[in-house]
Each structure stands twice: as structure tokens, then as C-alpha cells.
Amino acid sequence: MQPLRQLLRDASMPAVLAGIIATLVSFAGPLVIVFQAASALPPAQLASWVWAIAIGSGVLGVALSLRYRVPVVIAWSIPGSVLLVSMLPTVDFAVAIGAYVVASAIILLVGVSGLFDKLIARLPPAIPAAMLAGILFGFATRLFVGMGSQPVLVLSMFTMFFIGRRWFARYAVVAVLLVGVLVAFASGQVSGTVPGLQLTAPVWVTPRFEWQAAINIGLPLVVVALTGQFMPGIAMLRSSGYAQPASGPLVAWSAAGSALLAPFGCHGLNLAAVTAAICTGPEAHEDPARRYVAGVSGGMLYLLLGCFAGTVLALFAALPPELIATLAGLALFPTIANALSAAVAEPGQRDAALVTFIVSASGMSLFGLGAAFWSLLLGMAAHGLLQHRRRALATAVQRT
């Protein structure tokens, strides 16, 4: 009872609201990408997927925030979701589940062994950033495709996004969703009736392991999780003044949760970065020691929405597909901008980063392995050759 009493003493309205808003932002944007990635799955499996990522995010967010008294915000992998949009239609879902388990096991090993900080330090930052930008780039361009058939809807959402980015950046995606829904209602494009509340039953899928899927899906999921989610998530906590907890336990617990929930559709849980900023800053509470309440309240809302995942998905299904595509694309704009900025930040790594970006965005496939894997391999090869050439030139200059 002591932790509960402490939580009630530390609770404040700003912190509770910060956690609620962070969770609503996650459902307003990133969830739409999962909705598209799993569009070919039966409704029960799609609902189970959303149940798994929401319940996992909620349980881990509440438990870790209470354990460390830090606003730990857990979410599902956004770039991983985008990666699966093109991958899932090409593989059996049980095989994809096997790849999820492999990816989670690798990340768990990295977290338990303490290798996370060492791996991140040795990996050229431009390469994973360029791979991430390439994965997201092709997906984000789809928002402009809908402009031909739905110009008023798409342009209204597009305009609201940049108005929001100018005056209320943290809540821009929520504003875009509200504007899109209002325009769709006004133009009579919302179909069906309002669904009733119904508890979601998780669906078990027995994993099937294939080495091609482990490399093609599992390896990219590991890379984008470590570099595109955990690294900025840890940086967000550190920049907000939280020196503890260490990165290893956060990585390990997230991976363990991902592995346990993978058979129900969870493709990966990790630290949030963008939505975490809502909970880690002074807006949540002036006292950093009391901001952990935001992580708890956000996790509780995750649990509630996860229990009714089927109802949430039914609400999204009633909306025009152009609205969903536009919302998903706009939600990725900040992540793409940050990834591109990191990819070209270091002049000596730009050529290799460009190779990585182009291959990743191309959607190519070779020997059964997809663009994400080849972009990482070819980008690292280009980086190695260029660095070897520079070292050779530097040695020659020194000798003369």
C-alpha cells in the first residue's frame, strides 16, 4: 500500500493530463500505421495486435515509472510498423511472429549484457538514421496520393498540421485528427454506425521460425528499435535531468515484454521519444521527482484503450482511407526530419548515408532479403571503404 499512498501524494492534475495526452497522441498517429500494416489480417488478429502493443505499453509504463520514480513512457516501434507495411503482405503472419521473437531476443541480450551503449557508440550515426529515413520516406509520400481524390480533406489536414507545428507542436497530430474527422463528417464520408464497447480477446499465433524472415524482418526491427527508438528515448530522459535508471534495464524489460506478447501480434515495445517529451518536461510538473505520475497515468490509459482495441479499430475503420493515410504520413514528418538531419550532419558520412537512404527507400528485394537489410549492409560497406580511403590518404600525407 505504501507505493499507492506515495503515488496519491505525488499526483497532480498537470502530470495526469500530460500522461493522458501522450497516450492519445500515440493513438492518434502511430496507431494508424499499425492499422495499415495489418490491413490484410483478419479483424480479430488486428484487434489482438493492438491489444498486445497497448497492454504491453501500459504494463511496462506503469511498472517502470513506479519502480524508478521516473516518467518512463513505453510505446510500440513506429519505424517497425512502417517496415511491416511492405513486409507483412509477403510473408505468413506466423513467420512474421517468429521474426518478432528473434528481434526481441536479440534486443533482450543487448539490454542484459550492457552492450547497448557500446553498440550505439561504435555504429556510425548517419547509417541507421539514413535507413530509418528511407523506411519512412516512401510511406509518408502516400499522403499526397490522396490529394487527387480528396483535395479538401487532405489540404485541410495538411494546413492544420503546420498551424499546429507553429503554435502547439506537441498536439499537432491530435489537431490534425480532429480536423480530418470534422471535414469527413461535414462531407458525409464517415460510414457505418458508432460501435459499442466490447472487450477484445487476444488471439494466439504460434511462431514459425525461418532464417530469411529473421534477417529480413527481425534484423531491421532490431536496428530501428535500438537506434530510432531507444537511443532518442534515453537521450530524452537524460536531457530532462534523469541520470537514472541505466539504459540496460529499460532496454531489457521492453524486450522481455515484446517477446512475451509477440505471439499475440506485438511487433516491438520500446521507449517513446516524441510523446515522452510531454511527460518529462516542466509542463508535467515543476518538480522532476513527481513527473513519474505522468508515466503512470499514460500507462493506465493504454491499458483501458487496449482492453477495447476492437472498438478503437472500428472507429478508425469508419473513416475515409485518405484520412488515415494523410494522418499517418503527417505523424511521421518530425521523425523523418530528425532522421534526415542526423544522416547528413557529418560531412564524412554523407556519401554512405545517401547510399543507405536510396536503397532503403527503393523497396528493393534481393535473394529474398528486403531493402532495409541491404541498405544497412551496403551503407556500412560504403562507409568502410570511404573511411579506409581517408585513412590511407592521411597516412600518405604524414609520410611525405
Secondary structure, DSSP 4 states (H G I P E B T S, - for coil): -HHHHHHHHH--HHHHHHHHHHHHHHHHTHHHHHHHHTTTS-HHHHHHHHHHHHHHHHHHHHHHHHHHTS---EEE-HHHHHHHHHHGGGS-HHHHHHHHHHHHHHHHHHHHHT-HHHHHHHS-THHHHHHHHHHHHHHHTHHHHTTTT-HHHHHHHHHHHHHHHHH-GGGHHHHHHHHHHHHHHHTT---S-PPPP-PPPP--------HHHIIIIIHHHHHHHIIIIIHHHHHHHHHTT---S-HHHHHHHHHHHHHHHGGGT---EEE-STTHHHHHSTTT-SSGGGTHHHHHHHHHHHHHHHHTHHHHHHHHHTS-HHHHHHHHHHHTHHHHHHHHHHHTSSGGGHHHHHHHHHHHHHT-EETTEEHHHHHHHHHHHHHHHHHHHHHHHHHHHHH-
